[in-house]
Amino acid sequence: MQVPRYVIRSSAFLVEPREDSETNPGVFGRSLANYVAGQMRQRGWNVEAVIPEDFGYCVMLARRPITLWIGCANRARSTNEWMAYVAAEGGLLRRVLRMTDSAKEIRRISAILSEIMKSAPGTEAYSVEP
């Protein structure tokens, strides 16, 4: 399943000094991830953590029955263009036996994420990319 990326242009998400030491050089997104995590909590989601990864920051939503998370990062070489997307990971056995419908969960969370990104502070532009 191809997941959409929600992209905004906003100067409201600040980059902290040396933030990219947790990710990769020039890769930011902690401020956006913390905002998304707070918005998900307000909508009743239990957010486990915001975790730095090499691609940006991961808003961990669940680990069982499948791992669900939202990836947040800046566009390459930009500190005012941000993107977020939903990801689901399940064990091989779960996928083979079709024990969980990850596509359904991705669609459900993507609808929420779309609204969060559209209404993010300082948003000057919003788009969805395949």
BELFENTA-V78679 format. One record per backbone hydrogen bond with DSSP energy under -0.5 kcal/mol. NH is the residue of the N-H (numbers start at 0). CO is the residue of the C=O. If there is no record, write none. Layout:
BEGIN
nh: <NH NH>
co: <CO CO>
END
This chain:
BEGIN
nh: <4 5 6 6 7 8 9 9 13 15 18 20 21 26 27 32 33 34 35 36 37 38 39 40 41 42 43 44 46 47 47 48 50 50 52 55 56 57 58 58 59 59 60 60 61 66 67 67 68 69 70 71 72 73 74 77 81 82 83 84 86 88 94 95 96 97 98 101 104 105 106 107 108 109 110 111 112 113 114 115 116 117 118 119 122 123 124 126 128>
co: <128 83 4 126 81 124 7 79 11 13 15 17 18 23 25 28 29 30 31 32 33 34 35 36 37 38 40 39 44 45 59 59 48 57 55 52 71 50 56 69 48 57 58 67 67 88 61 65 86 58 84 56 82 27 80 74 7 72 5 70 68 66 90 91 92 94 93 99 100 101 102 103 104 105 106 107 108 109 110 111 112 113 114 116 119 8 8 6 4>
END
